[in-house]
Amino acid sequence: MQIPDEIVTVLAGALGGAVYATSGYFDNPKDAQGLRPAFDAGKFLPTLVLGVLIGGVGAALGISYDQAAGLLATFGLPAIVAKVFKAAMTRVGG
């Protein structure tokens, strides 16, 4: 069974978006002791979801990651994702 090229392209874009979003954690500056801030799943998960969505949309539309990010920001997607995760974390008790 062969996966259609369009699906592979979107999945590759989504994976690239996830890697790009994850790399942001490693860009955090170190403190005076040379340590990075503690990992915060509450910030990481929405960022990861946005990265996947942006990469997938960019690949599907044949546009760059930055263009896809701008397009989705126009529709307020980052704020929507943040609110959904904040509500979910509140319900879970985080």
N, C-alpha and C positions, 0 to 999 in steps of 0.2 A: 504494500500500500504506500503510495507516494503522497506526501503532504504538498498541497498546492503552494507554488512559489510565493503567492501573496501572503499566506499564513506564515511561512518561514520568515519573510521580510518583516512582518509586524512583530513576530516573536523575537527576532534578532534585535529589532529596535527597542523592544521592551527590555530585553536583557541588557542592552547597552545603557538604557536609561537607568536601570537598577544599579549598574556598576557606577555610573556617573553620580547618582545620588549618594551611594555608599561612600564614594571617595571624598565627599564633603566632610565626613567625620575625621578623616586623616588630615584635612586642611586646617583643622582647629589648631590655633597656636598653643604651644606648651606654656605652662605657668612657670614661675620662678624656680621651682624644683625640677623642671624638665618633664612634667607630667601633663598628659592631655586631660581635658574634663572627663568626668565619669560618663559612661555610655548611658544615654537616655532613650529608652525604647519609645516613649511618648512623642519624642521629636523624630526619631529615626523612621518609624513605621509610616507616618504620613509622607515623609520625604521620599521613602522608597516607593510608595504607591504612586506619588506624583511622577517620579522618575520613570516608572514603568509606563504610565499613561502617556507621558510626553514622548518617550522614545517610540512607543507603539503608534501614536498618532503621526509623529514625524515620518516614520517609515511608511505608514499606510498612504500618506499624502505626498511622499517624496520631497519633504522639506527638511531643513536642518533642525537639530534639537532646539536651538535658540528660537527659531521661527515657530516651532510647535509650542514651546513654552509661552511665547507671546500670545499665540492664538488661544491657548487654553486659559491664560490669565485674563484675556479679554472677556471670557465667559465666566470668570470668577471661580474657576475650578480649584485653585489653591485654597481659597477661603472655604469652599464647600467641604473639601477633604479635611481641612483642619477642624471644622466644626463637627463633622461626623466622628472623627477620631476623639475629639475632646468629649463628646457625648458618650461614646463607647467607653472611654477610660473612666468617666464618672460613674457609669453603670457598673463597671467591673470593680470599681473601688480604687482606681489608680490615681 
